[in-house]
Amino acid sequence: MASFHQLAKALLAAGFLAAPSASAPVEAVEGLASQVAGLSWTLTPTGTRAQFRGLAPVSDQIAWVAGSQGTVLRTTDGGATWQSVGPELSEEDQTLEFRDIQAWSTTEAVILSIGEGTDSRVYTTSDGGESWTQTFANQEPTAFYNCIAFETPEHGFAVSDPVDGHFRLIETNDGGDTWEIVDPSGMVDALPGEFGFAASGTCISTAGGRWYLASGGIDPGRIFRSSDGLNWDVSNSSIAGGPAGGVFSVQFRDAKRGLAVGGDFTVPTGGLNNAAWSTDAGVTWVAAEKFPGGYRSGASWVPGLCHVALAVGPTGSDITLDGGKTWHGFDNGTFDSVECLDASSCWASGAGGRVGRLGFNLL
């Protein structure tokens, strides 16, 4: 049997694995290389069939998920058990779709519901879901909110499909307790038919002091970028778009290096022009050399592992070891969202109440 060192050298020679850098010790690279072929998600018993597109892990023990039929769950024991902690909803509101969630502890969380008109809402809790406060309800008939993101526990944005020709943003500076519509004068014009996807909570993201926004509905999909969340530029992503396609997830590991995934959700096995990468803060995007195995709705870098990221979708999961240039499938289970806290704690969530965990045991 090949040693870790021999296997890592073989993968390097084949172009499968990026050479280690100062942030990725040789031992970690060798350990990761030995595990790639056997990666698989370990499912946790949520006890529900809800579809969880909202995912917010806090630690290896604490995670929140939010999804269909007004469902919000939380675990405090690594997924061994889950508690229903969603807001009490009227009979009329029990069909609300919670598509995004942000959490900071066992007690503090913010959830976003999607839909036309007042179905787009934000709720907050500070007591672990025992009580929730509705802090925003959309009043614009043409707005449809898709995702939220926070750069600190206090400051964040939520993004809607275009209103009057511009993607609509609302901003909070107090952890979601209050929201204000952002002046659209700094937002680049949306193209006819352009919109965002409420698929994994990652159509808006932040890293390295910058903000990113993914779009579809046009071909190719586009990625907007901003250094302050107020003034925006935009670039073509190289990811194929259309009425049901474009960029579904954009993620940066720092101020320069990012990746994006997507595709067409009506063609779940479509594995062409569905991923791209950037090394200049999103100014330019380069198509992957080897694409994920199908439409992918969510992606996450793996903090602590240089160049390593995961992508998930309804037909399986993929891993890149070279910053998004090449992708390799490793599990055919369905997921919508993924987030890694570090190399030992990656979480994914999706349809049928599925929540899974995966770790790279490098010690």
C-alpha positions as CSV (number, residue, x, y, z in Angstrom):
1,M,0.0,0.0,0.0
2,A,1.3,3.5,-0.9
3,S,2.4,5.7,1.9
4,F,0.8,9.1,2.5
5,H,3.9,10.7,1.0
6,Q,3.8,8.5,-2.1
7,L,0.1,9.1,-2.6
8,A,0.4,12.8,-2.3
9,K,3.3,12.8,-4.8
10,A,1.2,10.9,-7.3
11,L,-1.7,13.2,-6.9
12,L,0.6,16.2,-7.3
13,A,2.1,14.8,-10.5
14,A,-1.4,14.2,-11.9
15,G,-2.4,17.8,-11.2
16,F,-5.1,16.6,-8.7
17,L,-3.6,18.4,-5.7
18,A,-2.2,21.9,-5.4
19,A,1.3,22.1,-3.9
20,P,1.2,22.9,-0.2
21,S,1.8,26.5,0.9
22,A,2.7,28.0,4.2
23,S,-0.9,27.7,5.3
24,A,-1.1,24.0,4.3
25,P,1.6,21.9,5.9
26,V,2.9,18.9,4.0
27,E,1.5,16.6,6.7
28,A,-2.0,18.0,6.2
29,V,-1.8,17.7,2.4
30,E,-0.6,14.1,2.7
31,G,-3.3,13.2,5.2
32,L,-6.0,14.8,3.0
33,A,-4.8,13.1,-0.1
34,S,-5.2,9.7,1.6
35,Q,-8.9,10.4,2.4
36,V,-10.3,11.9,-0.8
37,A,-11.4,8.6,-2.4
38,G,-13.3,7.5,0.7
39,L,-15.1,10.7,1.7
40,S,-18.8,10.4,2.6
41,W,-21.3,12.3,4.7
42,T,-22.5,10.9,8.0
43,L,-26.2,11.7,8.3
44,T,-27.8,12.9,11.6
45,P,-31.3,12.0,12.8
46,T,-33.4,15.2,12.4
47,G,-36.7,13.4,12.6
48,T,-38.3,15.5,9.8
49,R,-38.8,15.5,6.1
50,A,-38.4,19.3,5.7
51,Q,-36.0,20.6,3.1
52,F,-33.2,22.6,4.8
53,R,-31.6,25.2,2.5
54,G,-30.7,27.4,5.5
55,L,-27.6,26.1,7.4
56,A,-25.7,27.8,10.2
57,P,-23.1,25.7,12.1
58,V,-21.6,27.4,15.1
59,S,-19.1,24.7,16.3
60,D,-18.6,21.0,16.0
61,Q,-21.5,20.6,18.5
62,I,-23.8,23.5,17.7
63,A,-25.7,24.0,14.4
64,W,-29.0,25.5,13.2
65,V,-31.0,24.6,10.1
66,A,-34.0,26.3,8.6
67,G,-36.3,25.2,5.9
68,S,-39.7,24.4,4.5
69,Q,-43.0,24.5,6.3
70,G,-41.7,27.1,8.8
71,T,-39.2,24.6,10.3
72,V,-36.1,25.6,12.3
73,L,-34.0,23.0,14.2
74,R,-31.0,23.3,16.5
75,T,-28.5,20.7,17.8
76,T,-26.2,21.2,20.7
77,D,-24.6,17.7,20.7
78,G,-23.1,17.5,17.2
79,G,-26.3,16.3,15.5
80,A,-27.0,13.4,17.8
81,T,-30.3,15.1,18.6
82,W,-32.3,18.0,17.2
83,Q,-34.8,20.3,18.8
84,S,-37.6,22.2,17.0
85,V,-37.0,25.9,17.9
86,G,-38.8,27.8,15.1
87,P,-41.1,30.7,15.7
88,E,-44.8,30.1,16.5
89,L,-46.6,30.8,13.3
90,S,-50.3,31.4,12.4
91,E,-52.0,28.7,10.3
92,E,-51.6,31.0,7.3
93,D,-47.9,31.4,7.8
94,Q,-47.0,27.7,8.5
95,T,-46.1,27.3,4.8
96,L,-43.3,30.0,5.1
97,E,-40.0,28.9,3.5
98,F,-37.0,29.7,5.7
99,R,-34.2,29.7,3.1
100,D,-31.4,31.3,5.1
101,I,-30.2,31.4,8.7
102,Q,-27.2,33.0,10.5
103,A,-26.3,31.9,14.1
104,W,-23.6,32.9,16.6
105,S,-24.3,30.7,19.6
106,T,-26.9,28.3,21.1
107,T,-29.1,31.4,21.7
108,E,-28.7,33.9,19.0
109,A,-29.9,33.5,15.4
110,V,-31.5,35.3,12.5
111,I,-33.7,33.6,9.9
112,L,-35.0,34.8,6.5
113,S,-38.2,33.6,4.9
114,I,-38.7,34.1,1.1
115,G,-41.6,34.9,-1.1
116,E,-43.5,37.7,-2.7
117,G,-44.6,40.7,-0.7
118,T,-44.7,40.3,3.0
119,D,-43.7,36.6,2.8
120,S,-40.1,37.9,2.6
121,R,-39.4,38.4,6.3
122,V,-36.6,38.4,9.0
123,Y,-37.0,37.0,12.5
124,T,-34.5,37.1,15.3
125,T,-34.0,35.2,18.6
126,S,-31.7,35.7,21.5
127,D,-33.0,32.9,23.7
128,G,-32.4,29.8,21.6
129,G,-35.7,30.0,19.8
130,E,-38.0,30.1,22.8
131,S,-39.2,33.4,21.4
132,W,-38.8,35.2,18.0
133,T,-39.2,38.8,17.0
134,Q,-40.2,39.7,13.4
135,T,-37.9,42.6,12.6
136,F,-38.6,43.0,8.9
137,A,-41.4,42.4,6.5
138,N,-41.1,43.4,2.8
139,Q,-43.5,46.0,1.7
140,E,-42.5,46.3,-2.0
141,P,-44.6,44.2,-4.3
142,T,-41.8,43.5,-6.7
143,A,-39.2,42.6,-4.1
144,F,-38.3,38.9,-3.3
145,Y,-35.6,38.4,-0.7
146,N,-33.2,35.4,-1.3
147,C,-30.3,35.5,1.1
148,I,-28.7,37.1,4.2
149,A,-25.0,37.4,5.2
150,F,-23.2,39.0,8.1
151,E,-19.6,40.2,8.4
152,T,-19.9,40.7,12.1
153,P,-22.6,39.8,14.6
154,E,-23.9,43.3,14.2
155,H,-23.5,44.2,10.5
156,G,-25.2,42.4,7.6
157,F,-27.2,42.6,4.4
158,A,-30.1,40.8,2.9
159,V,-30.6,40.8,-0.9
160,S,-33.7,40.8,-3.0
161,D,-34.3,40.3,-6.7
162,P,-34.1,43.6,-8.6
163,V,-36.5,46.4,-7.8
164,D,-36.8,49.1,-10.4
165,G,-33.8,47.7,-12.3
166,H,-31.4,47.3,-9.3
167,F,-30.8,44.4,-6.9
168,R,-32.4,45.5,-3.6
169,L,-30.4,45.4,-0.4
170,I,-31.4,46.0,3.2
171,E,-28.8,46.6,5.9
172,T,-28.6,46.0,9.6
173,N,-26.1,47.4,12.1
174,D,-27.6,45.8,15.2
175,G,-27.6,42.1,14.6
176,G,-30.9,42.1,12.6
177,D,-33.0,44.0,15.1
178,T,-33.6,46.8,12.6
179,W,-33.2,47.0,8.8
180,E,-33.0,49.9,6.3
181,I,-33.2,49.8,2.5
182,V,-29.8,50.7,1.0
183,D,-29.7,53.5,-1.5
184,P,-29.7,51.8,-4.9
185,S,-27.7,54.5,-6.6
186,G,-24.4,52.6,-6.0
187,M,-25.7,49.3,-7.4
188,V,-24.9,48.3,-11.0
189,D,-28.0,48.0,-13.2
190,A,-29.5,44.6,-13.4
191,L,-30.0,43.1,-16.9
192,P,-33.4,42.2,-18.2
193,G,-34.5,38.9,-16.7
194,E,-31.6,38.9,-14.1
195,F,-32.4,37.6,-10.6
196,G,-30.9,35.7,-7.6
197,F,-31.5,32.2,-6.3
198,A,-32.7,31.3,-2.8
199,A,-31.1,27.9,-2.9
200,S,-28.4,27.7,-0.2
201,G,-28.1,31.0,1.6
202,T,-24.9,31.8,-0.3
203,C,-26.1,34.1,-3.1
204,I,-24.6,36.9,-1.0
205,S,-21.4,36.5,1.0
206,T,-18.6,38.4,2.5
207,A,-14.9,37.8,3.2
208,G,-11.8,39.9,3.5
209,G,-13.8,43.1,4.0
210,R,-15.6,42.6,0.6
211,W,-19.1,41.7,-0.4
212,Y,-20.2,39.4,-3.3
213,L,-23.6,38.8,-4.9
214,A,-24.4,36.0,-7.4
215,S,-27.0,36.2,-10.1
216,G,-28.7,34.1,-12.8
217,G,-31.6,34.3,-15.2
218,I,-29.2,35.6,-17.9
219,D,-26.3,33.9,-19.8
220,P,-23.7,33.9,-18.4
221,G,-24.6,34.4,-14.8
222,R,-22.9,37.4,-13.2
223,I,-21.1,38.1,-9.9
224,F,-21.3,41.6,-8.3
225,R,-18.6,42.8,-5.9
226,S,-18.2,45.7,-3.4
227,S,-15.7,46.9,-0.8
228,D,-18.4,48.5,1.3
229,G,-21.8,46.9,0.4
230,L,-22.9,50.2,-1.0
231,N,-21.0,50.7,-4.3
232,W,-20.9,47.8,-6.6
233,D,-19.2,46.5,-9.8
234,V,-20.0,43.4,-11.7
235,S,-18.3,40.7,-13.9
236,N,-19.4,37.8,-16.0
237,S,-18.8,34.6,-14.1
238,S,-18.3,32.2,-17.1
239,I,-21.0,30.0,-15.5
240,A,-23.8,29.2,-18.0
241,G,-27.1,30.9,-17.2
242,G,-30.7,31.0,-18.4
243,P,-34.3,31.0,-17.0
244,A,-33.4,28.4,-14.4
245,G,-29.6,28.8,-14.4
246,G,-26.7,30.9,-13.4
247,V,-24.5,31.4,-10.3
248,F,-26.1,29.9,-7.2
249,S,-23.2,30.3,-4.7
250,V,-20.2,32.6,-4.4
251,Q,-17.6,32.1,-1.7
252,F,-14.3,33.8,-1.0
253,R,-11.6,32.5,1.4
254,D,-9.9,35.9,1.7
255,A,-9.8,39.3,-0.1
256,K,-8.6,37.8,-3.4
257,R,-9.4,34.1,-3.8
258,G,-12.9,33.0,-4.5
259,L,-15.0,30.4,-6.3
260,A,-18.5,30.1,-7.6
261,V,-20.8,27.2,-8.5
262,G,-24.2,26.9,-10.1
263,G,-25.7,25.5,-13.3
264,D,-29.4,24.8,-14.2
265,F,-31.6,23.4,-11.5
266,T,-33.9,21.8,-14.1
267,V,-30.9,19.8,-15.4
268,P,-29.5,18.5,-12.1
269,T,-26.9,16.2,-13.8
270,G,-25.6,18.9,-16.1
271,G,-21.9,19.0,-15.5
272,L,-20.7,21.7,-17.9
273,N,-19.8,25.4,-17.3
274,N,-21.1,25.2,-13.7
275,A,-18.1,26.4,-11.7
276,A,-15.4,29.1,-11.9
277,W,-12.6,30.6,-9.8
278,S,-11.0,34.0,-9.2
279,T,-7.7,35.2,-7.7
280,D,-8.3,39.0,-8.1
281,A,-11.2,39.7,-5.8
282,G,-13.8,38.8,-8.4
283,V,-12.7,41.1,-11.1
284,T,-12.2,38.2,-13.5
285,W,-13.5,34.6,-13.4
286,V,-12.0,31.6,-15.0
287,A,-14.0,28.4,-15.8
288,A,-13.0,25.3,-14.0
289,E,-10.9,22.8,-16.0
290,K,-12.9,19.9,-14.5
291,F,-16.5,20.7,-13.4
292,P,-18.6,19.4,-10.6
293,G,-20.7,16.4,-11.5
294,G,-23.9,18.4,-11.8
295,Y,-25.8,21.5,-10.9
296,R,-24.5,22.7,-7.5
297,S,-26.4,25.0,-5.3
298,G,-23.9,25.6,-2.4
299,A,-20.2,25.7,-1.8
300,S,-17.8,26.3,1.1
301,W,-14.1,26.7,1.6
302,V,-12.5,24.4,4.3
303,P,-10.8,26.8,6.7
304,G,-7.3,25.6,7.6
305,L,-6.8,23.6,4.4
306,C,-5.3,25.7,1.6
307,H,-7.1,25.5,-1.7
308,V,-9.7,23.0,-0.5
309,A,-13.5,23.5,-0.9
310,L,-16.7,21.5,-1.2
311,A,-19.7,21.9,-3.4
312,V,-23.1,20.2,-3.0
313,G,-26.3,19.7,-5.1
314,P,-29.2,17.3,-5.6
315,T,-27.0,14.7,-7.4
316,G,-24.0,14.7,-5.0
317,S,-21.0,16.4,-3.6
318,D,-17.6,17.4,-5.0
319,I,-14.3,18.5,-3.6
320,T,-11.6,20.7,-5.1
321,L,-8.0,20.6,-3.8
322,D,-6.7,23.4,-6.1
323,G,-8.9,26.4,-5.4
324,G,-11.7,25.5,-7.8
325,K,-9.7,24.6,-10.9
326,T,-10.7,20.9,-10.8
327,W,-13.5,19.2,-9.0
328,H,-14.0,15.5,-8.0
329,G,-17.2,13.8,-6.9
330,F,-17.2,11.8,-3.7
331,D,-20.8,11.2,-2.5
332,N,-24.1,10.9,-4.5
333,G,-26.5,12.0,-1.6
334,T,-28.6,15.1,-2.1
335,F,-27.8,18.3,-0.3
336,D,-28.5,22.0,-0.9
337,S,-26.2,23.8,1.5
338,V,-22.7,23.3,2.9
339,E,-20.6,25.1,5.4
340,C,-17.2,24.2,6.9
341,L,-15.9,25.6,10.2
342,D,-12.6,23.9,9.9
343,A,-11.0,20.8,8.6
344,S,-12.7,18.6,11.2
345,S,-16.2,20.1,11.0
346,C,-18.1,20.4,7.7
347,W,-21.9,20.4,7.8
348,A,-24.4,20.0,4.9
349,S,-28.2,20.1,4.7
350,G,-30.9,19.5,2.1
351,A,-34.2,17.8,1.2
352,G,-35.9,15.0,3.1
353,G,-34.6,16.4,6.5
354,R,-31.0,15.5,5.5
355,V,-28.3,17.0,7.6
356,G,-24.8,15.5,7.3
357,R,-21.4,15.9,8.8
358,L,-17.9,15.3,7.4
359,G,-14.4,15.8,8.7
360,F,-10.9,15.5,7.5
361,N,-9.0,13.7,10.2
362,L,-5.5,14.8,9.6
363,L,-3.9,13.9,13.0
